[in-house]
Amino acid sequence: MLKTFIERPVLSTVISIIIVILGVISITSLPIEEYPDIAPPTIKVTANYTGANAETVLESVIV
């Protein structure tokens, strides 16, 4: 089989071009749902500490 490609370089070039064209067609025909929006995980912390400043509350909440 390798001998065929060595003896006929045009054949190997045509096959390579066909593979590239099929790949481009496949990528462009993929539905948009294949690439969902991925949001990073977030946490919201609410703390009431009467009489304390922001730095004290921050130090109390940090794990």
Sequence and secondary structure as in RCSB ss.txt:
>XXXX:A:sequence
MLKTFIERPVLSTVISIIIVILGVISITSLPIEEYPDIAPPTIKVTANYTGANAETVLESVIV
>XXXX:A:secstr
 HHHHHH HHHHHHHHHHHHHHHHHHHHTS GGGS              TT  HHHHHHHH  
